[in-house]
Amino acid sequence: MELKRVVVTGLGAVTPLGLNIAETWENVQNGVSGAGPITHFDASKFKTKFACLVKDFDPSKYFDRKEVRKLDIYAQFAIAAAKEAVENCGVDLETLDKDEVGVIFAAGIGGIKTFEEEVAYYYTNKEQGPKFNPFFIPKMIADIAAGQISIMYGFRGPNYSTASACASSTNAIIDAFTHIRMGKANMILAGGAEAAITEAGVGGFNALTALSTRNDDPTGASRPFSKSRDGFVMGEGAGCLILEELEHAKARGANILCEVVGGGMSADAYHMTATHPDGLGAILVMNRALKDAGLKPEDVDYINVHGTSTPVGDISEAKAIKEVFGEHAYKLNISATKSMTGHLLGAAGAVEAIISVLSVVNDIVPPTINFTDGDEDPDIDYKLNFTFNKAQKRTVNVALSNTFGFGGHNASVIIKKYIK
């Protein structure tokens, strides 16, 4: 069976750095941190009092009042990102064969805010008997963003959600890529959304001691590969990529941004929350992605790493890169854009894949911010180019994006310059 080529023709984003692609990319290039005090709830008694929040998101610009009541904020982010992607891909919705268009949209958690509110209301008022909002379940479930997007546009192709913790939306992209190259769809909206900066979300991750507690310096708290890193910074938002079969895109005169050429998946099979200390799962997933793409390690120019700013995770990923890429590891650029966006959990892979696409399109590698001179971890090889603190111009023909999730889930996707 001859596999189809798969290209990217549209992007959409809602992130802590901007409400669209242009704002997000501008701030990523300039090394802007999206971190600040939590305003979604009173965090004064929490160990962590800051996060990377989406700012100035106005649901009324996307939905009418009745629709807002039916959608958890994570689904609102998803739909907003999908709308931007559809608009900028230039597709004619009137002539599009919607039977051949799918939506695969991830969430690591889903509607946790809705869940919190409904359960709290029930236990506060349970003497009245069980009384729940009729939209409780459809607002909460993690697959509803994919369903709502397909309903909005009438897309009747493959439609589901992927859930693999922080690897969720990279898995969604890989699934979309696989469906299209096997001829099972012409176009798929792939991405992820998350809005877990809630009392339960922050409190739960605090209980795991996973979050930074650098409350006196929120913008400097996410510091991947720095010795003084003390945990990740939570983020929220959504990212959407439109993947399309090459000939279908050419036939409609689409603006082709780049090509998706490979994806890999693996498991650490090691620990519930920690990465394997020697990066075994990370080594396996990157090698699988390269094999799937038919590329050699030396073909890669840039790696957008998982790089969460956790004490153990950053070390194991750096080890894995050296193992996979050998001497070429010192010639490529590495950056951890979570230093700016925070960790968007189930949406992280989509947002970082978008940044990888834009790096390939613009030949710019965004920075890993917040590294302080002399702040070096003896377990990390600083001869590697982590693109500290300032973006770098270089030709980026091939970019690899890594995401690793609780449970040992690993996923990598490879983006390449489109060549006719």
Order of alpha helices (4+ residues) and beta strands (2+ residues): beta-alpha-beta-beta-alpha-alpha-beta-alpha-alpha-alpha-beta-alpha-beta-alpha-beta-alpha-beta-alpha-beta-alpha-beta-alpha-alpha-beta-beta-beta-beta
